[in-house]
Amino acid sequence: MTKFLLWCILLVLCWPLALLAIVLYPVVWLLLLPFRLLGIAVGGVLELVGAVVRFPARVLRGPGAA
């Protein structure tokens, strides 16, 4: 909703720039999509490494500890 309101303000102030922004937004989104996917993959790998590192402590702590 905030993006839409900012776009409306831009439309009132400078309509050519607002139209350029509305045309280029999908292109920029598509260009940044691989980086988002890479970020998700790296985050998953770091979570996995953290879980592997913490696993021995969880095993030694026993089933009663939270």
N, CA, C, O and CB atoms as a CASP TS submission, in Angstrom:
PFRMAT TS
TARGET T0000
AUTHOR 0000-0000-0000
METHOD Language model
MODEL 1
PARENT N/A
ATOM      1  N   MET     1       0.826  -1.189   0.000  1.00  0.00           N
ATOM      2  CA  MET     1       0.000   0.000   0.000  1.00  0.00           C
ATOM      3  C   MET     1       0.871   1.253   0.000  1.00  0.00           C
ATOM      4  O   MET     1       0.547   2.242  -0.657  1.00  0.00           O
ATOM      5  CB  MET     1      -0.940  -0.002   1.207  1.00  0.00           C
ATOM      6  N   THR     2       1.975   1.204   0.740  1.00  0.00           N
ATOM      7  CA  THR     2       2.858   2.367   0.807  1.00  0.00           C
ATOM      8  C   THR     2       3.484   2.647  -0.555  1.00  0.00           C
ATOM      9  O   THR     2       3.599   3.802  -0.965  1.00  0.00           O
ATOM     10  CB  THR     2       3.955   2.151   1.862  1.00  0.00           C
ATOM     11  N   LYS     3       3.887   1.589  -1.253  1.00  0.00           N
ATOM     12  CA  LYS     3       4.474   1.775  -2.581  1.00  0.00           C
ATOM     13  C   LYS     3       3.472   2.430  -3.527  1.00  0.00           C
ATOM     14  O   LYS     3       3.834   3.295  -4.324  1.00  0.00           O
ATOM     15  CB  LYS     3       4.944   0.426  -3.156  1.00  0.00           C
ATOM     16  N   PHE     4       2.223   2.016  -3.435  1.00  0.00           N
ATOM     17  CA  PHE     4       1.201   2.593  -4.298  1.00  0.00           C
ATOM     18  C   PHE     4       0.987   4.065  -3.989  1.00  0.00           C
ATOM     19  O   PHE     4       0.858   4.877  -4.905  1.00  0.00           O
ATOM     20  CB  PHE     4      -0.109   1.832  -4.149  1.00  0.00           C
ATOM     21  N   LEU     5       0.947   4.419  -2.709  1.00  0.00           N
ATOM     22  CA  LEU     5       0.775   5.824  -2.352  1.00  0.00           C
ATOM     23  C   LEU     5       1.967   6.662  -2.805  1.00  0.00           C
ATOM     24  O   LEU     5       1.787   7.779  -3.289  1.00  0.00           O
ATOM     25  CB  LEU     5       0.577   5.966  -0.845  1.00  0.00           C
ATOM     26  N   LEU     6       3.175   6.139  -2.653  1.00  0.00           N
ATOM     27  CA  LEU     6       4.350   6.858  -3.135  1.00  0.00           C
ATOM     28  C   LEU     6       4.308   7.013  -4.651  1.00  0.00           C
ATOM     29  O   LEU     6       4.708   8.049  -5.181  1.00  0.00           O
ATOM     30  CB  LEU     6       5.633   6.133  -2.713  1.00  0.00           C
ATOM     31  N   TRP     7       3.831   5.997  -5.343  1.00  0.00           N
ATOM     32  CA  TRP     7       3.719   6.083  -6.792  1.00  0.00           C
ATOM     33  C   TRP     7       2.686   7.127  -7.196  1.00  0.00           C
ATOM     34  O   TRP     7       2.888   7.852  -8.170  1.00  0.00           O
ATOM     35  CB  TRP     7       3.351   4.721  -7.379  1.00  0.00           C
ATOM     36  N   CYS     8       1.585   7.213  -6.459  1.00  0.00           N
ATOM     37  CA  CYS     8       0.560   8.227  -6.748  1.00  0.00           C
ATOM     38  C   CYS     8       1.127   9.637  -6.554  1.00  0.00           C
ATOM     39  O   CYS     8       0.845  10.532  -7.351  1.00  0.00           O
ATOM     40  CB  CYS     8      -0.682   8.021  -5.840  1.00  0.00           C
ATOM     41  N   ILE     9       1.911   9.834  -5.519  1.00  0.00           N
ATOM     42  CA  ILE     9       2.537  11.139  -5.290  1.00  0.00           C
ATOM     43  C   ILE     9       3.503  11.449  -6.437  1.00  0.00           C
ATOM     44  O   ILE     9       3.544  12.575  -6.931  1.00  0.00           O
ATOM     45  CB  ILE     9       3.284  11.166  -3.918  1.00  0.00           C
ATOM     46  N   LEU    10       4.275  10.447  -6.855  1.00  0.00           N
ATOM     47  CA  LEU    10       5.185  10.640  -7.982  1.00  0.00           C
ATOM     48  C   LEU    10       4.412  10.933  -9.259  1.00  0.00           C
ATOM     49  O   LEU    10       4.859  11.731 -10.083  1.00  0.00           O
ATOM     50  CB  LEU    10       6.071   9.407  -8.173  1.00  0.00           C
ATOM     51  N   LEU    11       3.269  10.304  -9.429  1.00  0.00           N
ATOM     52  CA  LEU    11       2.433  10.544 -10.614  1.00  0.00           C
ATOM     53  C   LEU    11       1.963  11.988 -10.657  1.00  0.00           C
ATOM     54  O   LEU    11       1.922  12.596 -11.727  1.00  0.00           O
ATOM     55  CB  LEU    11       1.222   9.596 -10.625  1.00  0.00           C
ATOM     56  N   VAL    12       1.612  12.538  -9.509  1.00  0.00           N
ATOM     57  CA  VAL    12       1.162  13.926  -9.461  1.00  0.00           C
ATOM     58  C   VAL    12       2.333  14.880  -9.700  1.00  0.00           C
ATOM     59  O   VAL    12       2.187  15.880 -10.403  1.00  0.00           O
ATOM     60  CB  VAL    12       0.492  14.229  -8.107  1.00  0.00           C
ATOM     61  N   LEU    13       3.485  14.574  -9.122  1.00  0.00           N
ATOM     62  CA  LEU    13       4.625  15.485  -9.229  1.00  0.00           C
ATOM     63  C   LEU    13       5.318  15.408 -10.584  1.00  0.00           C
ATOM     64  O   LEU    13       5.668  16.437 -11.163  1.00  0.00           O
ATOM     65  CB  LEU    13       5.622  15.187  -8.138  1.00  0.00           C
ATOM     66  N   CYS    14       5.517  14.202 -11.088  1.00  0.00           N
ATOM     67  CA  CYS    14       6.255  14.041 -12.349  1.00  0.00           C
ATOM     68  C   CYS    14       5.728  12.782 -13.046  1.00  0.00           C
ATOM     69  O   CYS    14       6.242  11.685 -12.826  1.00  0.00           O
ATOM     70  CB  CYS    14       7.817  13.943 -12.097  1.00  0.00           C
ATOM     71  N   TRP    15       4.712  12.944 -13.880  1.00  0.00           N
ATOM     72  CA  TRP    15       4.058  11.776 -14.459  1.00  0.00           C
ATOM     73  C   TRP    15       4.944  10.977 -15.414  1.00  0.00           C
ATOM     74  O   TRP    15       4.793   9.757 -15.478  1.00  0.00           O
ATOM     75  CB  TRP    15       2.826  12.207 -15.181  1.00  0.00           C
ATOM     76  N   PRO    16       5.875  11.608 -16.170  1.00  0.00           N
ATOM     77  CA  PRO    16       6.720  10.750 -17.025  1.00  0.00           C
ATOM     78  C   PRO    16       7.608   9.792 -16.218  1.00  0.00           C
ATOM     79  O   PRO    16       7.801   8.639 -16.604  1.00  0.00           O
ATOM     80  CB  PRO    16       7.602  11.620 -17.918  1.00  0.00           C
ATOM     81  N   LEU    17       8.136  10.281 -15.108  1.00  0.00           N
ATOM     82  CA  LEU    17       8.965   9.431 -14.264  1.00  0.00           C
ATOM     83  C   LEU    17       8.136   8.306 -13.638  1.00  0.00           C
ATOM     84  O   LEU    17       8.620   7.183 -13.493  1.00  0.00           O
ATOM     85  CB  LEU    17       9.640  10.266 -13.170  1.00  0.00           C
ATOM     86  N   ALA    18       6.894   8.605 -13.269  1.00  0.00           N
ATOM     87  CA  ALA    18       6.014   7.582 -12.701  1.00  0.00           C
ATOM     88  C   ALA    18       5.700   6.497 -13.736  1.00  0.00           C
ATOM     89  O   ALA    18       5.669   5.312 -13.406  1.00  0.00           O
ATOM     90  CB  ALA    18       4.707   8.223 -12.187  1.00  0.00           C
ATOM     91  N   LEU    19       5.471   6.897 -14.964  1.00  0.00           N
ATOM     92  CA  LEU    19       5.201   5.906 -16.008  1.00  0.00           C
ATOM     93  C   LEU    19       6.445   5.076 -16.311  1.00  0.00           C
ATOM     94  O   LEU    19       6.344   3.874 -16.552  1.00  0.00           O
ATOM     95  CB  LEU    19       4.706   6.597 -17.286  1.00  0.00           C
ATOM     96  N   LEU    20       7.613   5.709 -16.300  1.00  0.00           N
ATOM     97  CA  LEU    20       8.857   4.969 -16.494  1.00  0.00           C
ATOM     98  C   LEU    20       9.054   3.960 -15.360  1.00  0.00           C
ATOM     99  O   LEU    20       9.477   2.828 -15.596  1.00  0.00           O
ATOM    100  CB  LEU    20      10.060   5.939 -16.571  1.00  0.00           C
ATOM    101  N   ALA    21       8.748   4.375 -14.137  1.00  0.00           N
ATOM    102  CA  ALA    21       8.895   3.478 -12.996  1.00  0.00           C
ATOM    103  C   ALA    21       7.952   2.283 -13.108  1.00  0.00           C
ATOM    104  O   ALA    21       8.344   1.159 -12.795  1.00  0.00           O
ATOM    105  CB  ALA    21       8.636   4.231 -11.692  1.00  0.00           C
ATOM    106  N   ILE    22       6.728   2.508 -13.546  1.00  0.00           N
ATOM    107  CA  ILE    22       5.761   1.408 -13.637  1.00  0.00           C
ATOM    108  C   ILE    22       6.150   0.432 -14.753  1.00  0.00           C
ATOM    109  O   ILE    22       5.822  -0.752 -14.682  1.00  0.00           O
ATOM    110  CB  ILE    22       4.338   1.960 -13.885  1.00  0.00           C
ATOM    111  N   VAL    23       6.849   0.927 -15.785  1.00  0.00           N
ATOM    112  CA  VAL    23       7.287   0.053 -16.878  1.00  0.00           C
ATOM    113  C   VAL    23       8.537  -0.723 -16.473  1.00  0.00           C
ATOM    114  O   VAL    23       8.663  -1.905 -16.794  1.00  0.00           O
ATOM    115  CB  VAL    23       7.559   0.876 -18.156  1.00  0.00           C
ATOM    116  N   LEU    24       9.466  -0.066 -15.767  1.00  0.00           N
ATOM    117  CA  LEU    24      10.730  -0.708 -15.431  1.00  0.00           C
ATOM    118  C   LEU    24      10.658  -1.606 -14.202  1.00  0.00           C
ATOM    119  O   LEU    24      11.545  -2.438 -14.010  1.00  0.00           O
ATOM    120  CB  LEU    24      11.771   0.331 -15.215  1.00  0.00           C
ATOM    121  N   TYR    25       9.639  -1.467 -13.368  1.00  0.00           N
ATOM    122  CA  TYR    25       9.546  -2.266 -12.134  1.00  0.00           C
ATOM    123  C   TYR    25       9.578  -3.778 -12.403  1.00  0.00           C
ATOM    124  O   TYR    25      10.332  -4.485 -11.734  1.00  0.00           O
ATOM    125  CB  TYR    25       8.264  -1.911 -11.385  1.00  0.00           C
ATOM    126  N   PRO    26       8.794  -4.299 -13.351  1.00  0.00           N
ATOM    127  CA  PRO    26       8.872  -5.755 -13.607  1.00  0.00           C
ATOM    128  C   PRO    26      10.234  -6.200 -14.135  1.00  0.00           C
ATOM    129  O   PRO    26      10.687  -7.303 -13.829  1.00  0.00           O
ATOM    130  CB  PRO    26       7.799  -6.163 -14.603  1.00  0.00           C
ATOM    131  N   VAL    27      10.887  -5.351 -14.922  1.00  0.00           N
ATOM    132  CA  VAL    27      12.203  -5.701 -15.456  1.00  0.00           C
ATOM    133  C   VAL    27      13.215  -5.803 -14.321  1.00  0.00           C
ATOM    134  O   VAL    27      13.997  -6.752 -14.268  1.00  0.00           O
ATOM    135  CB  VAL    27      12.667  -4.660 -16.501  1.00  0.00           C
ATOM    136  N   VAL    28      13.202  -4.831 -13.417  1.00  0.00           N
ATOM    137  CA  VAL    28      14.119  -4.845 -12.280  1.00  0.00           C
ATOM    138  C   VAL    28      13.817  -6.039 -11.382  1.00  0.00           C
ATOM    139  O   VAL    28      14.738  -6.673 -10.868  1.00  0.00           O
ATOM    140  CB  VAL    28      14.018  -3.527 -11.480  1.00  0.00           C
ATOM    141  N   TRP    29      12.533  -6.353 -11.186  1.00  0.00           N
ATOM    142  CA  TRP    29      12.154  -7.496 -10.356  1.00  0.00           C
ATOM    143  C   TRP    29      12.705  -8.795 -10.955  1.00  0.00           C
ATOM    144  O   TRP    29      13.211  -9.653 -10.232  1.00  0.00           O
ATOM    145  CB  TRP    29      10.615  -7.577 -10.215  1.00  0.00           C
ATOM    146  N   LEU    30      12.603  -8.931 -12.279  1.00  0.00           N
ATOM    147  CA  LEU    30      13.127 -10.134 -12.936  1.00  0.00           C
ATOM    148  C   LEU    30      14.649 -10.202 -12.855  1.00  0.00           C
ATOM    149  O   LEU    30      15.209 -11.289 -12.707  1.00  0.00           O
ATOM    150  CB  LEU    30      12.685 -10.174 -14.399  1.00  0.00           C
ATOM    151  N   LEU    31      15.322  -9.064 -12.949  1.00  0.00           N
ATOM    152  CA  LEU    31      16.781  -9.069 -12.847  1.00  0.00           C
ATOM    153  C   LEU    31      17.252  -9.434 -11.440  1.00  0.00           C
ATOM    154  O   LEU    31      18.305 -10.051 -11.284  1.00  0.00           O
ATOM    155  CB  LEU    31      17.337  -7.705 -13.240  1.00  0.00           C
ATOM    156  N   LEU    32      16.485  -9.061 -10.417  1.00  0.00           N
ATOM    157  CA  LEU    32      16.888  -9.340  -9.041  1.00  0.00           C
ATOM    158  C   LEU    32      16.441 -10.713  -8.544  1.00  0.00           C
ATOM    159  O   LEU    32      16.871 -11.145  -7.474  1.00  0.00           O
ATOM    160  CB  LEU    32      16.339  -8.282  -8.134  1.00  0.00           C
ATOM    161  N   LEU    33      15.601 -11.395  -9.287  1.00  0.00           N
ATOM    162  CA  LEU    33      15.083 -12.700  -8.872  1.00  0.00           C
ATOM    163  C   LEU    33      16.174 -13.746  -8.625  1.00  0.00           C
ATOM    164  O   LEU    33      16.081 -14.463  -7.629  1.00  0.00           O
ATOM    165  CB  LEU    33      14.132 -13.215  -9.915  1.00  0.00           C
ATOM    166  N   PRO    34      17.194 -13.875  -9.463  1.00  0.00           N
ATOM    167  CA  PRO    34      18.246 -14.865  -9.156  1.00  0.00           C
ATOM    168  C   PRO    34      18.965 -14.576  -7.835  1.00  0.00           C
ATOM    169  O   PRO    34      19.348 -15.501  -7.119  1.00  0.00           O
ATOM    170  CB  PRO    34      19.269 -14.902 -10.288  1.00  0.00           C
ATOM    171  N   PHE    35      19.145 -13.294  -7.517  1.00  0.00           N
ATOM    172  CA  PHE    35      19.812 -12.952  -6.265  1.00  0.00           C
ATOM    173  C   PHE    35      18.942 -13.306  -5.059  1.00  0.00           C
ATOM    174  O   PHE    35      19.460 -13.708  -4.017  1.00  0.00           O
ATOM    175  CB  PHE    35      20.163 -11.464  -6.242  1.00  0.00           C
ATOM    176  N   ARG    36      17.627 -13.160  -5.196  1.00  0.00           N
ATOM    177  CA  ARG    36      16.727 -13.580  -4.112  1.00  0.00           C
ATOM    178  C   ARG    36      16.796 -15.092  -3.909  1.00  0.00           C
ATOM    179  O   ARG    36      16.859 -15.575  -2.779  1.00  0.00           O
ATOM    180  CB  ARG    36      15.274 -13.151  -4.416  1.00  0.00           C
ATOM    181  N   LEU    37      16.783 -15.831  -5.018  1.00  0.00           N
ATOM    182  CA  LEU    37      16.877 -17.292  -4.919  1.00  0.00           C
ATOM    183  C   LEU    37      18.208 -17.716  -4.314  1.00  0.00           C
ATOM    184  O   LEU    37      18.257 -18.644  -3.506  1.00  0.00           O
ATOM    185  CB  LEU    37      16.703 -17.936  -6.300  1.00  0.00           C
ATOM    186  N   LEU    38      19.284 -17.041  -4.699  1.00  0.00           N
ATOM    187  CA  LEU    38      20.594 -17.335  -4.122  1.00  0.00           C
ATOM    188  C   LEU    38      20.597 -17.039  -2.627  1.00  0.00           C
ATOM    189  O   LEU    38      21.178 -17.796  -1.849  1.00  0.00           O
ATOM    190  CB  LEU    38      21.692 -16.522  -4.828  1.00  0.00           C
ATOM    191  N   GLY    39      19.958 -15.955  -2.220  1.00  0.00           N
ATOM    192  CA  GLY    39      19.876 -15.627  -0.800  1.00  0.00           C
ATOM    193  C   GLY    39      19.098 -16.671  -0.006  1.00  0.00           C
ATOM    194  O   GLY    39      19.474 -17.002   1.119  1.00  0.00           O
ATOM    195  N   ILE    40      18.026 -17.186  -0.577  1.00  0.00           N
ATOM    196  CA  ILE    40      17.254 -18.235   0.087  1.00  0.00           C
ATOM    197  C   ILE    40      18.097 -19.498   0.227  1.00  0.00           C
ATOM    198  O   ILE    40      18.085 -20.145   1.274  1.00  0.00           O
ATOM    199  CB  ILE    40      15.958 -18.537  -0.695  1.00  0.00           C
ATOM    200  N   ALA    41      18.831 -19.849  -0.836  1.00  0.00           N
ATOM    201  CA  ALA    41      19.676 -21.052  -0.798  1.00  0.00           C
ATOM    202  C   ALA    41      20.801 -20.909   0.221  1.00  0.00           C
ATOM    203  O   ALA    41      21.064 -21.841   0.981  1.00  0.00           O
ATOM    204  CB  ALA    41      20.265 -21.336  -2.186  1.00  0.00           C
ATOM    205  N   VAL    42      21.465 -19.764   0.248  1.00  0.00           N
ATOM    206  CA  VAL    42      22.551 -19.541   1.207  1.00  0.00           C
ATOM    207  C   VAL    42      22.011 -19.555   2.630  1.00  0.00           C
ATOM    208  O   VAL    42      22.649 -20.103   3.530  1.00  0.00           O
ATOM    209  CB  VAL    42      23.268 -18.205   0.921  1.00  0.00           C
ATOM    210  N   GLY    43      20.849 -18.960   2.841  1.00  0.00           N
ATOM    211  CA  GLY    43      20.239 -18.998   4.171  1.00  0.00           C
ATOM    212  C   GLY    43      19.934 -20.415   4.621  1.00  0.00           C
ATOM    213  O   GLY    43      20.138 -20.759   5.785  1.00  0.00           O
ATOM    214  N   GLY    44      19.445 -21.237   3.703  1.00  0.00           N
ATOM    215  CA  GLY    44      19.166 -22.633   4.039  1.00  0.00           C
ATOM    216  C   GLY    44      20.428 -23.411   4.375  1.00  0.00           C
ATOM    217  O   GLY    44      20.437 -24.211   5.310  1.00  0.00           O
ATOM    218  N   VAL    45      21.483 -23.180   3.622  1.00  0.00           N
ATOM    219  CA  VAL    45      22.751 -23.869   3.897  1.00  0.00           C
ATOM    220  C   VAL    45      23.305 -23.440   5.247  1.00  0.00           C
ATOM    221  O   VAL    45      23.802 -24.275   6.004  1.00  0.00           O
ATOM    222  CB  VAL    45      23.783 -23.584   2.782  1.00  0.00           C
ATOM    223  N   LEU    46      23.227 -22.142   5.563  1.00  0.00           N
ATOM    224  CA  LEU    46      23.723 -21.673   6.863  1.00  0.00           C
ATOM    225  C   LEU    46      22.904 -22.237   8.018  1.00  0.00           C
ATOM    226  O   LEU    46      23.458 -22.544   9.073  1.00  0.00           O
ATOM    227  CB  LEU    46      23.704 -20.148   6.916  1.00  0.00           C
ATOM    228  N   GLU    47      21.596 -22.378   7.833  1.00  0.00           N
ATOM    229  CA  GLU    47      20.756 -23.007   8.863  1.00  0.00           C
ATOM    230  C   GLU    47      21.148 -24.466   9.058  1.00  0.00           C
ATOM    231  O   GLU    47      21.211 -24.953  10.187  1.00  0.00           O
ATOM    232  CB  GLU    47      19.261 -22.906   8.485  1.00  0.00           C
ATOM    233  N   LEU    48      21.413 -25.165   7.950  1.00  0.00           N
ATOM    234  CA  LEU    48      21.820 -26.564   8.030  1.00  0.00           C
ATOM    235  C   LEU    48      23.156 -26.711   8.759  1.00  0.00           C
ATOM    236  O   LEU    48      23.306 -27.587   9.610  1.00  0.00           O
ATOM    237  CB  LEU    48      21.915 -27.168   6.627  1.00  0.00           C
ATOM    238  N   VAL    49      24.119 -25.860   8.427  1.00  0.00           N
ATOM    239  CA  VAL    49      25.426 -25.911   9.097  1.00  0.00           C
ATOM    240  C   VAL    49      25.268 -25.614  10.582  1.00  0.00           C
ATOM    241  O   VAL    49      25.891 -26.274  11.413  1.00  0.00           O
ATOM    242  CB  VAL    49      26.413 -24.909   8.452  1.00  0.00           C
ATOM    243  N   GLY    50      24.448 -24.636  10.922  1.00  0.00           N
ATOM    244  CA  GLY    50      24.215 -24.323  12.331  1.00  0.00           C
ATOM    245  C   GLY    50      23.564 -25.477  13.075  1.00  0.00           C
ATOM    246  O   GLY    50      23.909 -25.753  14.224  1.00  0.00           O
ATOM    247  N   ALA    51      22.618 -26.155  12.419  1.00  0.00           N
ATOM    248  CA  ALA    51      21.968 -27.303  13.050  1.00  0.00           C
ATOM    249  C   ALA    51      22.949 -28.445  13.260  1.00  0.00           C
ATOM    250  O   ALA    51      22.896 -29.123  14.286  1.00  0.00           O
ATOM    251  CB  ALA    51      20.787 -27.777  12.207  1.00  0.00           C
ATOM    252  N   VAL    52      23.843 -28.668  12.302  1.00  0.00           N
ATOM    253  CA  VAL    52      24.832 -29.736  12.435  1.00  0.00           C
ATOM    254  C   VAL    52      25.808 -29.419  13.566  1.00  0.00           C
ATOM    255  O   VAL    52      26.203 -30.312  14.315  1.00  0.00           O
ATOM    256  CB  VAL    52      25.595 -29.938  11.110  1.00  0.00           C
ATOM    257  N   VAL    53      26.197 -28.153  13.689  1.00  0.00           N
ATOM    258  CA  VAL    53      27.131 -27.759  14.745  1.00  0.00           C
ATOM    259  C   VAL    53      26.484 -27.877  16.122  1.00  0.00           C
ATOM    260  O   VAL    53      27.145 -28.275  17.082  1.00  0.00           O
ATOM    261  CB  VAL    53      27.624 -26.324  14.515  1.00  0.00           C
ATOM    262  N   ARG    54      25.207 -27.537  16.230  1.00  0.00           N
ATOM    263  CA  ARG    54      24.525 -27.584  17.533  1.00  0.00           C
ATOM    264  C   ARG    54      24.025 -28.981  17.908  1.00  0.00           C
ATOM    265  O   ARG    54      23.656 -29.210  19.060  1.00  0.00           O
ATOM    266  CB  ARG    54      23.358 -26.625  17.529  1.00  0.00           C
ATOM    267  N   PHE    55      24.006 -29.911  16.960  1.00  0.00           N
ATOM    268  CA  PHE    55      23.444 -31.232  17.225  1.00  0.00           C
ATOM    269  C   PHE    55      24.122 -31.985  18.367  1.00  0.00           C
ATOM    270  O   PHE    55      23.412 -32.540  19.205  1.00  0.00           O
ATOM    271  CB  PHE    55      23.523 -32.054  15.990  1.00  0.00           C
ATOM    272  N   PRO    56      25.458 -32.039  18.452  1.00  0.00           N
ATOM    273  CA  PRO    56      26.072 -32.793  19.562  1.00  0.00           C
ATOM    274  C   PRO    56      25.684 -32.247  20.942  1.00  0.00           C
ATOM    275  O   PRO    56      25.501 -33.021  21.881  1.00  0.00           O
ATOM    276  CB  PRO    56      27.589 -32.772  19.423  1.00  0.00           C
ATOM    277  N   ALA    57      25.559 -30.944  21.067  1.00  0.00           N
ATOM    278  CA  ALA    57      25.158 -30.374  22.353  1.00  0.00           C
ATOM    279  C   ALA    57      23.729 -30.760  22.694  1.00  0.00           C
ATOM    280  O   ALA    57      23.415 -31.003  23.859  1.00  0.00           O
ATOM    281  CB  ALA    57      25.299 -28.850  22.334  1.00  0.00           C
ATOM    282  N   ARG    58      22.868 -30.821  21.701  1.00  0.00           N
ATOM    283  CA  ARG    58      21.471 -31.216  21.955  1.00  0.00           C
ATOM    284  C   ARG    58      21.381 -32.684  22.364  1.00  0.00           C
ATOM    285  O   ARG    58      20.557 -33.054  23.201  1.00  0.00           O
ATOM    286  CB  ARG    58      20.603 -30.967  20.703  1.00  0.00           C
ATOM    287  N   VAL    59      22.236 -33.518  21.766  1.00  0.00           N
ATOM    288  CA  VAL    59      22.224 -34.938  22.107  1.00  0.00           C
ATOM    289  C   VAL    59      22.741 -35.131  23.532  1.00  0.00           C
ATOM    290  O   VAL    59      22.168 -35.907  24.296  1.00  0.00           O
ATOM    291  CB  VAL    59      23.079 -35.753  21.101  1.00  0.00           C
ATOM    292  N   LEU    60      23.825 -34.430  23.899  1.00  0.00           N
ATOM    293  CA  LEU    60      24.391 -34.571  25.232  1.00  0.00           C
ATOM    294  C   LEU    60      23.501 -33.994  26.325  1.00  0.00           C
ATOM    295  O   LEU    60      23.540 -34.450  27.467  1.00  0.00           O
ATOM    296  CB  LEU    60      25.732 -33.912  25.282  1.00  0.00           C
ATOM    297  N   ARG    61      22.705 -32.996  25.976  1.00  0.00           N
ATOM    298  CA  ARG    61      21.815 -32.369  26.956  1.00  0.00           C
ATOM    299  C   ARG    61      20.710 -33.327  27.402  1.00  0.00           C
ATOM    300  O   ARG    61      20.262 -33.274  28.547  1.00  0.00           O
ATOM    301  CB  ARG    61      21.196 -31.094  26.371  1.00  0.00           C
ATOM    302  N   GLY    62      20.288 -34.174  26.526  1.00  0.00           N
ATOM    303  CA  GLY    62      19.293 -35.181  26.888  1.00  0.00           C
ATOM    304  C   GLY    62      17.889 -34.749  26.512  1.00  0.00           C
ATOM    305  O   GLY    62      17.662 -33.615  26.089  1.00  0.00           O
ATOM    306  N   PRO    63      16.935 -35.686  26.676  1.00  0.00           N
ATOM    307  CA  PRO    63      15.559 -35.414  26.233  1.00  0.00           C
ATOM    308  C   PRO    63      14.795 -34.489  27.190  1.00  0.00           C
ATOM    309  O   PRO    63      13.808 -33.887  26.766  1.00  0.00           O
ATOM    310  CB  PRO    63      14.801 -36.724  26.084  1.00  0.00           C
ATOM    311  N   GLY    64      15.193 -34.348  28.433  1.00  0.00           N
ATOM    312  CA  GLY    64      14.423 -33.541  29.378  1.00  0.00           C
ATOM    313  C   GLY    64      14.632 -32.048  29.228  1.00  0.00           C
ATOM    314  O   GLY    64      13.762 -31.276  29.628  1.00  0.00           O
ATOM    315  N   ALA    65      15.736 -31.614  28.674  1.00  0.00           N
ATOM    316  CA  ALA    65      16.020 -30.186  28.559  1.00  0.00           C
ATOM    317  C   ALA    65      15.298 -29.613  27.345  1.00  0.00           C
ATOM    318  O   ALA    65      15.105 -30.289  26.335  1.00  0.00           O
ATOM    319  CB  ALA    65      17.543 -29.936  28.454  1.00  0.00           C
ATOM    320  N   ALA    66      14.904 -28.349  27.473  1.00  0.00           N
ATOM    321  CA  ALA    66      14.170 -27.714  26.367  1.00  0.00           C
ATOM    322  C   ALA    66      15.077 -26.881  25.505  1.00  0.00           C
ATOM    323  O   ALA    66      14.622 -26.279  24.532  1.00  0.00           O
ATOM    324  CB  ALA    66      13.045 -26.852  26.897  1.00  0.00           C
TER
END
